[in-house]
Amino acid sequence: MKYYIWLLSFALLAGSLNSYAQIDDLSKAINESGRLRMLTQRLSKAYLLKNMDIQPGKAQLQFTTGIEKFNTNLKELTAFSEKTNRPAPLLETLDLIEQEWLAYQQTLSGTLDKTTVDNLLASSDRTLLACEALVSQLEKAAEVQSAQWVNLSGRQRMLSQRIAKLYSAISYSDGNEIGQAHIEELNDAVTEFDLALDKLLNSPVNTHFVNHKLKKVATQWNFSKQGFKLLGKGNSTPLVIAMTTETMLKQMNDITELYEALAKKQKS
């Protein structure tokens, strides 16, 4: 029975992927390229949690569906760019993402131990940088003010998973030099999330519903930051951080969809 439920959940997740990955305008392209950016971090996080035996079934499902989502979105974005005759630099960036993604998948298929954590994080970040370039190019091409909010809120999705990834890597490394080296990166991601959330809360395009959703994220975020203080004192709670950042990811995904709708309205 449990196996049947797992298969059903997987089918629903895969089905939802195919439904939202159809890209037919720039606002959607910014959103979905931003999703690629988020997945670069989510996959490493899931890989780490699986190896730490923290909710391994859920981590494996996130890992499997994350790879499928990345492949589908990359294919859809390439098709959209070719169909709409986007400039050559955009297609070059998509080629770069493809190259980095292939290398990243090889890393994700390897064996994880405390000596290979750095390689995992570096590979995820190289793919992230390539995806970041794509989002920026699409935002510039959109030429509407609301596009920046689609990008910024989508980036918060990525940061939620980057924070969870770095926190998990530090916990996995158990205080050794490799783990300590990533504490500054974690602090930078936390600061960036803080600043961007404040900017979103003060966005002039916000509707009442967008503000309501953002305030819920702010409440969850303030709770999550208590876990970072514990990490600084030598204690780690990767399960708690994984759960809270997952909630924040879902909320920021909803908010990004709302900003996407606003961008489409402004364009029309």
Disulfide bonds with the S-S distance in Angstrom:
none
